[in-house]
Every structure is written in C-alpha cells, then in structure tokens.
C-alpha cells in the first residue's frame, strides 16, 4: 500500500527530529522542512513527467496579442553621444 503525502511528511519530520537529538519545541520547523522536501520531490517528478509528455510551446507575438493584448516592447539600442 502506498503511503499518502501526509504520512510521508510525518515520517520525515520524525526522522529530522531524531537526527537533531530529540530537541523540544522544533516540531513545526521539522514539519515545514519535511513538507518543503516533499514539495521538491513532487516538483521534480512532475517536471520530468510533463517534459516527456508534451514540450512547452514557444511564446510568440501572436500568442502575446491573444494573451490580454500585451505586446512586447521594441528593443532599445544604446545611443552614442558625439563630442561637439
């Protein structure tokens, strides 16, 4: 049976608490660290799956126009001042 996300975080937070020598009052810190580690793992897994399934489309000027009417600003070039 696969463990749930919550169970994984609970076990990881407990392991962090043990690694630090059973400190008092750091339970929320261990929980947050375990949650962040799980988020990172899920983000890595989701990213690798999405890249395999479908590559991202490149953004073009046409898509920018359909995306709320935003168009990219023209590129500026540096102007050189001449000595007079």
Buried (B, 14 or more C-beta within 10 A) or exposed (E): EEEEEEEBBBEBBBEBBEEEEEEEEBEEBBBEBBBEBBEEEEEEEEEEEEEEEEEEEEEEEEEEEEEEEEEEEEEEEEEEEEEE
